[in-house]
Amino acid sequence: MMMGYRTLYILLWVMPACIHTTKEPVSLIVSPVVMAQCNQQVTLHCNVSSTRHHLSIRNLSWIQNENRLCDIDSAGKVVEHHGHTQSGFRCRYEQGQLSLIFEKVKPLESGTSVKYMCKLRSNVGVAKEYTTVELQECCGNVDAVVTPKGPTCTFTRVHPGGDVHWFHGSTKLADGSLKTNTSKSVDAGGWLTITSSLEKKDNKKHYNCSLWSPKSRRYIASSLVQDAHPVKSGAEAGAGAQGPLRILFCFTLLATLLMK
């Protein structure tokens, strides 16, 4: 009985050591999550690692869900497969690294539901690894106008979402103090458009609309809403009156030169 326990004890120590020292002949190295900034280029890298000295890559590819985006064949040639993604991309290969480069990532091509797989076939085995792209919060543009019903703000290319808060000066308008109408829509790429109107006919006051992000708990965009017909600056305001005087001056100068 003691011999049996001793044998079991030795096996419990030896087996993990054997498992730990055993290494696959080829593997892939990717980042589990790649952070993408709004409207900026993002790159997904896939590095081939092997314990063998004579590794021959037969095929190396990037695949988005079930759609193959690019391949490297045995000759090292890059083949791109466009038409499966909404975001423009290109691929680059050098020294065992295949890079998938997006100029700008759209919301529908980010998040945990979209898997990017790097897949390898070689003379010593196969391997695959997954990564995802996390798009940071975005707001592309703010359009602020004054309509007959009141000030209106439209936030476009918003991700992942937000709430519009209205201010008069530095004072936030409490819920219910003034009626607001807000609508949201999503385009084909997953970008959100948020339009909010403040029912206030007194357009002489200046209001501010700000987009609040629940994700980061901060304002990510803001705009001052002014009258649709602003008072012109001094130079612009005087242009209409100065026009006839300028013409009269030119004719007077021309007549004087001709008389000489």
C-alpha positions as CSV (number, residue, x, y, z in Angstrom):
1,M,0.0,0.0,0.0
2,M,2.8,2.4,0.9
3,M,4.5,1.6,-2.5
4,G,1.2,2.6,-4.3
5,Y,1.0,5.9,-2.5
6,R,4.7,6.6,-3.2
7,T,4.2,5.9,-6.9
8,L,1.1,8.2,-7.0
9,Y,3.0,10.9,-5.2
10,I,5.9,10.8,-7.8
11,L,3.4,10.8,-10.7
12,L,1.6,13.9,-9.3
13,W,5.0,15.8,-9.3
14,V,6.4,14.5,-12.6
15,M,3.3,14.7,-14.9
16,P,2.8,18.5,-14.5
17,A,6.4,19.1,-15.3
18,C,6.1,17.1,-18.5
19,I,3.0,18.9,-19.5
20,H,4.6,22.3,-18.8
21,T,7.7,21.5,-20.9
22,T,5.8,20.2,-23.8
23,K,5.4,22.9,-26.5
24,E,3.6,22.9,-29.8
25,P,5.9,23.0,-32.8
26,V,4.1,26.1,-34.1
27,S,1.8,28.7,-32.6
28,L,0.4,32.1,-33.3
29,I,0.6,35.3,-31.2
30,V,-2.2,37.9,-31.3
31,S,-3.6,40.5,-28.9
32,P,-6.9,39.2,-27.4
33,V,-8.4,42.7,-27.7
34,V,-7.3,45.6,-29.9
35,M,-8.4,49.1,-29.0
36,A,-9.5,51.3,-31.9
37,Q,-9.7,55.1,-31.5
38,C,-12.4,57.0,-33.3
39,N,-11.6,57.8,-36.9
40,Q,-8.1,56.5,-36.7
41,Q,-6.2,53.6,-38.3
42,V,-6.1,50.3,-36.3
43,T,-3.8,47.3,-37.0
44,L,-4.3,43.7,-36.0
45,H,-1.0,41.7,-35.9
46,C,-0.5,38.0,-36.1
47,N,3.0,36.6,-35.4
48,V,4.1,33.1,-36.2
49,S,6.2,31.3,-33.6
50,S,7.9,27.9,-34.0
51,T,10.4,25.7,-32.3
52,R,11.4,24.1,-35.6
53,H,14.2,25.6,-37.7
54,H,12.7,24.6,-41.0
55,L,9.2,26.0,-40.8
56,S,7.4,26.3,-44.2
57,I,4.2,28.4,-44.2
58,R,1.7,27.0,-46.6
59,N,-1.1,29.4,-45.8
60,L,-1.6,32.2,-43.3
61,S,-4.9,34.2,-43.2
62,W,-7.0,36.7,-41.4
63,I,-10.7,35.8,-41.2
64,Q,-13.6,38.0,-40.0
65,N,-16.3,35.6,-38.6
66,E,-16.7,33.4,-41.7
67,N,-15.3,35.8,-44.2
68,R,-11.7,35.4,-45.4
69,L,-10.0,38.9,-45.7
70,C,-6.5,38.1,-46.8
71,D,-4.1,35.2,-47.3
72,I,-0.4,34.5,-47.6
73,D,0.5,31.6,-49.8
74,S,3.6,29.4,-49.8
75,A,5.4,32.0,-52.0
76,G,4.7,34.8,-49.5
77,K,2.3,36.6,-51.8
78,V,-0.5,38.7,-50.2
79,V,-4.0,38.1,-51.6
80,E,-6.8,40.4,-50.3
81,H,-10.5,39.5,-50.5
82,H,-12.5,42.7,-50.5
83,G,-16.3,43.0,-50.5
84,H,-17.0,41.3,-47.2
85,T,-16.4,44.3,-44.9
86,Q,-17.8,47.8,-44.8
87,S,-14.5,49.2,-43.6
88,G,-11.6,49.6,-46.0
89,F,-8.6,47.5,-45.2
90,R,-5.2,46.3,-46.5
91,C,-2.8,43.5,-45.5
92,R,0.9,43.5,-45.0
93,Y,3.3,40.5,-44.5
94,E,6.9,40.6,-43.4
95,Q,9.1,38.1,-41.5
96,G,6.4,35.9,-40.2
97,Q,3.9,38.6,-39.3
98,L,0.6,39.1,-41.1
99,S,-1.0,42.5,-40.3
100,L,-4.6,43.4,-41.0
101,I,-4.9,47.2,-41.3
102,F,-8.2,49.1,-41.2
103,E,-8.3,52.8,-42.1
104,K,-11.3,53.3,-39.9
105,V,-13.4,50.7,-38.1
106,K,-17.2,51.0,-38.1
107,P,-19.3,49.9,-35.1
108,L,-20.7,46.8,-36.8
109,E,-17.2,45.5,-37.2
110,S,-16.2,45.8,-33.6
111,G,-17.3,44.3,-30.3
112,T,-17.3,40.8,-28.9
113,S,-19.8,39.5,-31.5
114,V,-17.2,40.0,-34.3
115,K,-14.3,37.6,-34.2
116,Y,-11.1,38.0,-36.1
117,M,-9.2,34.7,-36.5
118,C,-5.6,34.3,-37.6
119,K,-5.2,30.8,-39.1
120,L,-2.0,29.0,-40.1
121,R,-1.2,25.9,-42.1
122,S,2.4,24.8,-42.2
123,N,4.7,21.8,-42.7
124,V,4.8,21.2,-39.0
125,G,1.2,21.7,-38.0
126,V,-1.7,24.1,-37.9
127,A,-2.7,26.8,-35.5
128,K,-5.4,29.5,-35.0
129,E,-6.0,32.4,-32.6
130,Y,-8.8,34.9,-32.1
131,T,-8.9,38.6,-31.4
132,T,-11.6,41.3,-31.2
133,V,-11.7,45.0,-31.9
134,E,-13.1,47.4,-29.3
135,L,-14.1,50.8,-30.8
136,Q,-13.9,53.7,-28.4
137,E,-16.7,56.2,-28.0
138,C,-17.1,58.6,-30.9
139,C,-19.1,61.6,-32.1
140,G,-18.3,62.7,-35.6
141,N,-20.1,66.0,-35.9
142,V,-22.6,68.3,-34.2
143,D,-25.1,70.4,-36.3
144,A,-26.8,73.1,-34.2
145,V,-29.6,75.2,-35.6
146,V,-32.6,77.3,-34.5
147,T,-35.9,76.4,-36.0
148,P,-39.3,78.1,-35.6
149,K,-40.1,75.7,-32.8
150,G,-36.9,76.1,-31.0
151,P,-33.2,75.1,-30.9
152,T,-32.2,71.7,-32.4
153,C,-29.0,69.7,-32.2
154,T,-28.1,66.7,-34.3
155,F,-25.1,64.5,-33.3
156,T,-23.9,62.2,-36.1
157,R,-21.6,59.2,-36.2
158,V,-22.1,58.5,-32.5
159,H,-20.9,55.3,-30.8
160,P,-21.9,53.5,-28.7
161,G,-24.7,55.8,-27.6
162,G,-25.5,58.9,-25.5
163,D,-28.0,61.3,-24.0
164,V,-28.5,64.9,-24.9
165,H,-28.5,67.4,-22.1
166,W,-29.5,71.1,-22.5
167,F,-28.0,74.1,-20.8
168,H,-28.8,77.8,-20.6
169,G,-25.5,79.3,-19.9
170,S,-23.9,77.1,-17.2
171,T,-27.2,76.1,-15.8
172,K,-28.5,72.6,-16.8
173,L,-32.1,72.5,-17.7
174,A,-33.8,70.1,-15.3
175,D,-36.0,67.3,-16.6
176,G,-39.5,68.6,-17.2
177,S,-38.6,72.4,-17.1
178,L,-38.7,72.6,-20.8
179,K,-40.1,69.9,-23.2
180,T,-37.6,68.2,-25.4
181,N,-38.0,65.8,-28.3
182,T,-35.3,63.3,-29.0
183,S,-35.0,60.7,-31.8
184,K,-32.3,58.1,-32.6
185,S,-31.5,56.2,-35.8
186,V,-28.8,53.7,-36.8
187,D,-27.2,53.6,-40.3
188,A,-25.9,50.6,-42.2
189,G,-22.5,50.8,-40.6
190,G,-23.8,50.9,-37.1
191,W,-23.3,54.6,-36.5
192,L,-26.0,56.3,-34.4
193,T,-27.6,59.7,-35.2
194,I,-29.2,61.5,-32.3
195,T,-31.5,64.6,-32.8
196,S,-32.8,66.6,-29.9
197,S,-35.1,69.6,-30.0
198,L,-35.9,72.1,-27.3
199,E,-39.4,73.5,-27.4
200,K,-38.6,77.1,-26.7
201,K,-39.8,79.9,-28.9
202,D,-37.6,82.5,-27.2
203,N,-34.7,82.2,-29.5
204,K,-33.0,85.3,-28.2
205,K,-31.4,83.3,-25.5
206,H,-28.4,81.1,-26.2
207,Y,-28.6,77.4,-25.3
208,N,-26.0,74.7,-25.2
209,C,-26.6,71.0,-26.2
210,S,-24.1,68.4,-24.9
211,L,-23.9,64.7,-25.5
212,W,-23.4,62.7,-22.4
213,S,-21.7,59.3,-22.7
214,P,-23.0,56.7,-20.1
215,K,-19.9,54.5,-20.9
216,S,-17.3,57.0,-19.8
217,R,-19.7,59.2,-17.7
218,R,-18.6,62.4,-19.4
219,Y,-19.6,64.8,-22.1
220,I,-18.0,63.8,-25.5
221,A,-19.5,66.6,-27.7
222,S,-21.1,70.0,-27.2
223,S,-22.3,73.0,-29.2
224,L,-23.7,76.5,-28.6
225,V,-27.1,77.0,-30.4
226,Q,-27.5,80.6,-31.6
227,D,-30.1,82.4,-33.6
228,A,-30.5,81.2,-37.2
229,H,-30.0,84.8,-38.4
230,P,-27.0,86.1,-36.4
231,V,-26.1,89.8,-36.4
232,K,-23.3,90.3,-38.9
233,S,-19.9,91.5,-37.8
234,G,-18.8,95.1,-38.4
235,A,-17.0,94.3,-41.7
236,E,-20.0,92.3,-43.0
237,A,-22.6,94.8,-41.8
238,G,-20.9,97.7,-43.6
239,A,-20.5,96.0,-46.9
240,G,-23.9,96.8,-48.2
241,A,-23.6,100.5,-47.5
242,Q,-20.0,100.8,-48.7
243,G,-20.7,99.1,-52.0
244,P,-22.4,102.2,-53.8
245,L,-19.8,104.6,-52.3
246,R,-17.0,102.4,-53.6
247,I,-18.5,102.4,-57.1
248,L,-19.0,106.2,-57.1
249,F,-15.3,106.7,-56.0
250,C,-14.1,104.5,-58.9
251,F,-16.1,106.5,-61.5
252,T,-14.9,109.8,-60.0
253,L,-11.2,108.7,-60.2
254,L,-11.6,107.4,-63.8
255,A,-13.2,110.7,-64.9
256,T,-10.4,112.7,-63.3
257,L,-7.7,110.7,-65.2
258,L,-9.5,111.1,-68.5
259,M,-9.7,114.8,-68.1
260,K,-6.0,115.0,-67.7
